[in-house]
Amino acid sequence: MSEIIAPMAAKVFEVKVKPGDKIEEGEEVLVLEAMKMEMPMVAEEAGTVKEVRCAVGDAVEAQAVLIVLE
């Protein structure tokens, strides 16, 4: 199991996956916005999305788990 974690406090700008989606290593799964800059978040390994713990517009803290993969 793997997790995609917020590198800093940010706002969720776009979520590109949902539970059950199969993703590849390097695939963009969501976009965060901080200081008026967009930060694409990519999967570090292939897998299936088990859980999405954020939604568009959410403010997330640094080190928050955003997506869980299995």
C-alpha positions as CSV (number, residue, x, y, z in Angstrom):
1,M,0.0,0.0,0.0
2,S,1.2,3.5,-0.9
3,E,0.1,7.0,-0.1
4,I,0.2,10.3,-1.9
5,I,1.1,13.0,0.6
6,A,0.8,16.8,0.5
7,P,4.4,18.3,0.4
8,M,3.1,21.5,1.9
9,A,0.0,23.3,3.1
10,A,-2.1,23.9,-0.1
11,K,-5.6,24.0,-1.6
12,V,-6.8,21.1,-3.7
13,F,-7.3,22.5,-7.2
14,E,-8.2,19.3,-9.1
15,V,-8.7,15.6,-8.4
16,K,-8.1,13.4,-11.4
17,V,-8.9,9.9,-10.0
18,K,-11.6,8.1,-8.0
19,P,-11.6,4.9,-6.0
20,G,-11.2,1.8,-8.1
21,D,-9.2,3.6,-10.9
22,K,-6.0,1.8,-12.0
23,I,-3.1,4.2,-12.3
24,E,0.5,3.9,-13.7
25,E,3.7,5.1,-12.1
26,G,4.2,8.7,-12.9
27,E,0.5,9.4,-13.7
28,E,-0.8,12.7,-12.5
29,V,-3.5,12.1,-9.9
30,L,-4.3,15.5,-8.5
31,V,-3.2,19.1,-8.6
32,L,-2.6,21.3,-5.5
33,E,-2.4,25.1,-5.5
34,A,-0.1,27.1,-3.1
35,M,1.1,30.6,-3.4
36,K,-0.8,30.9,-6.8
37,M,1.3,28.1,-8.3
38,E,-0.1,24.7,-9.4
39,M,1.7,21.6,-8.2
40,P,0.8,18.4,-10.0
41,M,1.1,15.3,-7.7
42,V,2.0,12.0,-9.4
43,A,1.9,8.4,-8.4
44,E,5.3,7.0,-7.4
45,E,4.1,3.5,-8.2
46,A,1.4,1.8,-10.2
47,G,-1.7,0.5,-8.4
48,T,-5.4,0.9,-7.8
49,V,-6.9,3.9,-6.0
50,K,-8.3,2.6,-2.7
51,E,-9.3,5.9,-1.1
52,V,-9.4,9.6,-2.0
53,R,-9.2,11.7,1.2
54,C,-9.7,15.1,-0.3
55,A,-12.0,17.1,-2.6
56,V,-11.6,20.1,-4.9
57,G,-11.5,23.2,-2.7
58,D,-10.2,21.5,0.4
59,A,-7.4,23.2,2.3
60,V,-4.8,20.5,3.3
61,E,-2.0,20.6,5.7
62,A,1.6,19.5,5.0
63,Q,2.1,15.8,5.2
64,A,-1.7,15.1,4.9
65,V,-2.5,11.8,3.2
66,L,-4.5,12.7,0.1
67,I,-4.8,9.4,-1.8
68,V,-4.3,5.8,-0.7
69,L,-3.2,3.2,-3.3
70,E,-3.2,-0.5,-3.1
